[in-house]
Amino acid sequence: MNASAPSADSLRAALAGLLDGLPPHRAAQAVERLIATYRGTTPTDAPVLRDRSDVAAYAAYRMPATFEAVRGALDALREAAPDWAPRTHTDVGGGTGAASWAVAGAWEEEPPRTTVLDWAEPALALGRELADGVLDAEWRRERIGSALDLADTDLVTVSYVLKELTGADRAALVTEAARAARAVVIVEPGTPDGYERIIAARTLLIDAGFTVAAPCPHSGACPIVPGADWCHFSARVSRSSLHRKVKGGSLAYEDEKYAYVAAVRFPVTPATSRITRRPQTRKGLVLLELCGPDGLARETVTKRHGPLYKQARDAEWGDSWPPEGRDRD
Ligand SMILES: C[S@@+](CC[C@H](N)C(=O)[O-])C[C@H]1O[C@@H](n2cnc3c(N)ncnc32)[C@H](O)[C@@H]1O
């Protein structure tokens, strides 16, 4: 029984023993096969995570990164809706449960009761094992498709799943999530195509009556010209020894790029603007690239701006801006 709180560290500790007994080259091979599969043409018509070694490799290699990406999205949602907390949560395509760990960590004082749905039984089995004593979760086999019928829930998370679905299943899932939930958080890789899937999901959620809580400052059209750029963010993740084995190099961390949308059916206070690139710091000034109420903008904050300059120096990619500039209603 693992009685630790759900955090990046306790997840890492739970993952640490996972590859014991699996020869290192087998783990590295399994990761390489998964990476090749995920780079290839998806969706597939059967689970990619086929057996225990696939799932162990996936979990050890990817869970810390997807955990951090989902935490980034949830932290932005919490900032926009500080008084809201989900009592129930459904993690669709939840796999080994990274997003469920992130949800339990984000509302750690009173984590919601979670239901993890996935079609890969080995992933559910491992997720259940890792989360034993940490998450209040039920792990259930379920295929995502037009027949998906979600029970009503406060929060639905869909983390790194849309890419694995056909266009029709993607739309069916987002529409069903919008019907069943009060808040929906969708996370995808921070690539141009990941961003496009997020924008398509965002449109469906708005059409269903949702308000965008984050990252956007509004629920209007995205100001990015299609094909010209893509909205994405970055989360720092400590690298495990398996990472170093597969990817080589000795860096102690890597940056996980992700795109997301968090949308809700209740009043929220989105950021006035969001920082959409790593801030550039020069002598005596900070350059910020922002998405704001009037679209994309650049702001230069200098020493002359007083306390705002200090805040700009501390500001990070993905933060809301200005830090205390929220129009509370
Ligand atoms: C890349 S993994 C992401 C897992 C987890 N959400 C995370 O963030 O770590 C994609 C998950 O979606 C599941 N999945 C893909 N297509 C599915 C389908 N049609 N029905 C149910 N689950 C599906 C896979 O089995 C896998 O667990």
The ligand as an SDF file (V2000), in Angstrom:
LIG
                    3D

 27 29  0  0  0  0  0  0  0  0999 V2000
   -0.6630    8.3940  -25.3450 C   0  0  0  0  0  0  0  0  0  0  0  0
   -1.6590    7.4750  -24.2440 S   0  0  0  0  0  0  0  0  0  0  0  0
   -2.0820    8.7110  -23.0310 C   0  0  0  0  0  0  0  0  0  0  0  0
   -2.4400    8.0890  -21.7280 C   0  0  0  0  0  0  0  0  0  0  0  0
   -2.7500    9.0740  -20.6060 C   0  0  0  0  0  0  0  0  0  0  0  0
   -3.9550    9.8320  -20.8870 N   0  0  0  0  0  0  0  0  0  0  0  0
   -1.5740    9.9800  -20.3460 C   0  0  0  0  0  0  0  0  0  0  0  0
   -1.7170   11.1920  -20.4720 O   0  0  0  0  0  0  0  0  0  0  0  0
   -0.4910    9.4800  -19.9940 O   0  0  0  0  0  0  0  0  0  0  0  0
   -3.1800    7.2800  -25.1280 C   0  0  0  0  0  0  0  0  0  0  0  0
   -4.1730    6.4120  -24.4030 C   0  0  0  0  0  0  0  0  0  0  0  0
   -5.4060    6.4200  -25.1310 O   0  0  0  0  0  0  0  0  0  0  0  0
   -5.9170    5.1020  -25.1440 C   0  0  0  0  0  0  0  0  0  0  0  0
   -6.7900    4.9540  -26.3190 N   0  0  0  0  0  0  0  0  0  0  0  0
   -6.4750    5.2050  -27.6140 C   0  0  0  0  0  0  0  0  0  0  0  0
   -7.5240    4.9510  -28.4190 N   0  0  0  0  0  0  0  0  0  0  0  0
   -8.5300    4.5150  -27.6100 C   0  0  0  0  0  0  0  0  0  0  0  0
   -9.8650    4.0920  -27.8440 C   0  0  0  0  0  0  0  0  0  0  0  0
  -10.3940    4.0690  -29.0690 N   0  0  0  0  0  0  0  0  0  0  0  0
  -10.6190    3.7210  -26.7840 N   0  0  0  0  0  0  0  0  0  0  0  0
  -10.0970    3.7760  -25.5210 C   0  0  0  0  0  0  0  0  0  0  0  0
   -8.8390    4.1510  -25.2460 N   0  0  0  0  0  0  0  0  0  0  0  0
   -8.0610    4.5310  -26.2700 C   0  0  0  0  0  0  0  0  0  0  0  0
   -4.6700    4.2400  -25.2190 C   0  0  0  0  0  0  0  0  0  0  0  0
   -4.9080    2.8820  -24.8290 O   0  0  0  0  0  0  0  0  0  0  0  0
   -3.7130    4.9620  -24.2980 C   0  0  0  0  0  0  0  0  0  0  0  0
   -3.8150    4.5350  -22.9680 O   0  0  0  0  0  0  0  0  0  0  0  0
  1  2  1  0
  2  3  1  0
  2 10  1  0
  3  4  1  0
  4  5  1  0
  5  6  1  0
  5  7  1  0
  7  8  2  0
  7  9  1  0
 10 11  1  0
 11 12  1  0
 11 26  1  0
 12 13  1  0
 13 14  1  0
 13 24  1  0
 14 15  1  0
 14 23  1  0
 15 16  2  0
 16 17  1  0
 17 18  1  0
 17 23  2  0
 18 19  1  0
 18 20  2  0
 20 21  1  0
 21 22  2  0
 22 23  1  0
 24 25  1  0
 24 26  1  0
 26 27  1  0
M  CHG  2   2   1   9  -1
M  END
$$$$
